[in-house]
């Protein structure tokens, strides 16, 4: 069993200290980038935690409203899938859709089919253009939101009259459907619309902003009164929180892809980083003129060069190239000793007879040694090098 010798470290091998000196700037930049991303994620996750969730006591949650409804005999159930929401619709149930814009077009259409003839109430919180046209046909959404958060009823709807001023300012709606009740106007457009179902049983409520449902805003103005009346008209309340893990939100149903879920600011920021990287690459790679050869700042010993090249051959397992280099160099040195020009050193028909005249041996052995096949392993390569050295010493012998 043979043991592979360990190659000594040369001056061209970088030390761990040199590697750290070269890479510490990049490592520091990556660490800062990761730390910033984690900090932003924590801040954003904390701000959005439990938003519009009736189980959450956070400022943006709705647990206080759920407890008030429970005191009045209204049970609250939270669902996160479309199938659960569709199954919960009925004449004694109010279905609240917390963020209808998160639903895919196919999901919105299926939900509208389930609620249209259910006989119950459907409350859409801050429904935008993409969801209002499917979940509440005949309602149009104004792209400009209300400038005021607190508005007065301005209508004869009993629930709004009893509640008085409330913080409904947000998205604004208009409709041409008859018998629709429009309340809490901002610049002549309503922020609360109640649409009776065509069948005569049940209705759909569009609420321009979620403020009246939040824990931190429930005690302001008439928010609590309006929220309790809108959500407490039936003994059961189903609180639908759309989830991205819902299996019904598939690409075949027109679901959003990954880039639709990434905020536009991140996309623009990433594009700017790519542009900056391209400009930096052009700046570093610029050439102001033709290439000029320069002398090495230090003298490199021949032994180091040979050792470095040998390491490269060994790493690439290139015994064929190493053997060819050894044989070619030996033939170049032997040709003048045999009385041949260097130009004919690599021609077996000229070199072998000239060497045979100076040596005592089989010409076939010379041919195998100087023009033979590639060594099978490293040991055979070392043997070849020794034999070539011995041949050159014998030719040089007087």
C-alpha positions, 0 to 999 in steps of 0.5 A: 500500500502506497501513501501519497506524498503531501505537496509542500506549500509554496509562496504562491499558495494563499494563506487563510489570512490572505483569503480573509483579507480579500473576502471580508468586504464581500462577507460584511456586505452580505451580512449587512444585507441579510440582517437588513432583510431579516429586520424588514421582515420582522417589522412587516410581519409584526405590523401585519400580524392578525390583521382583521382576524377576530381571534387577534387582540392586536390593534389591527385585529378584530377580537373586541368586535367578535366578543361584543357579537358573542355577548349578543348571541352571534357566533363567530366562525373563522374559515380560510378556504373557499370551500368552507366559505361556500359551505357556510352560506345560508339564510341565517348566516352573515359571510364577511370576506376580509380581503376579497382582492386576494381571491382569484377571478375564478374564486370570486365567481364561485363565491358569488354563485354561492352567495347569490341565492343563499338568502343571507348577508355578504359583507365585502371589506374594501373590495377593489375593482378586481373583486367588486365587479364579480362579487357585487355586479352593478357596482363601480369602484372609483380609483380615488379613495376618500380624503376623510376617514370620518363621514356622516350617514347621509341616507335613510338606512336604519343601521347607518342612522342609528350609528351616526358618524363612522370611520368608513372613509376609504374606497368609494362606490357607485351603483345604478341598481334599483333599491340599493342603499348608499351611505356615508358619502365622500364627494358624492360617492358612497363608502357604504353600499347595501345591495338587495339580492335579485331573489329578494332574500339576503343582501350584499354590503360593500364597506369602503374601509376596515376601520370600524372592525379594528380593535384600535378604532372600535371605540371611535365615533359610531364604529362599534354601533355600525359594525354590530348592526352590519354583522349582527343581523343574523345569528351566525357570522362566518369570517372568511380570511382568504389564504394563499395556501387555499388549494382552489387558488391554482394557476388554472383558475387564473391565480396569481404567480410569484411576481404578482405577490411581490410588491412593486417596490421590491421589483423596481429596487431589484432592477436598479441593483442589476443596472448598478451592477452592470455599470460597475462591471463596465467601469471595472472592465473598461480598456483605455488602450491596447494591452501593454506587457508589464514586467513581473513585480517580483522574480519567480523561481523556476522551481516554483513555476514547475511545481505550480504547473505540476500541481495543475496537471495533477489536479486535472489528472492530465497525465497525457499532457505531462508525459507529452511535455516531458518527452517533447523537452527531452527530444529537443535537448537530445537532437543537437547531441545526436547531430540533428537540427531541432526542427527534426527532433520530433521526427522518429525516422530521423531522431531514433537512428541518430540516437541508436548510433550513439547508444547500445540498445534496442531502437524499439525501446527508444521509440517506446520511451520517446514516442510511446503511449500515455502512462497508465498511472502516476507511478508510471509517469514518474518512472517515465521521467526517471527513464528520460533523465537516464537516457539524456545522461547516457547520451551526454556521456563522452 
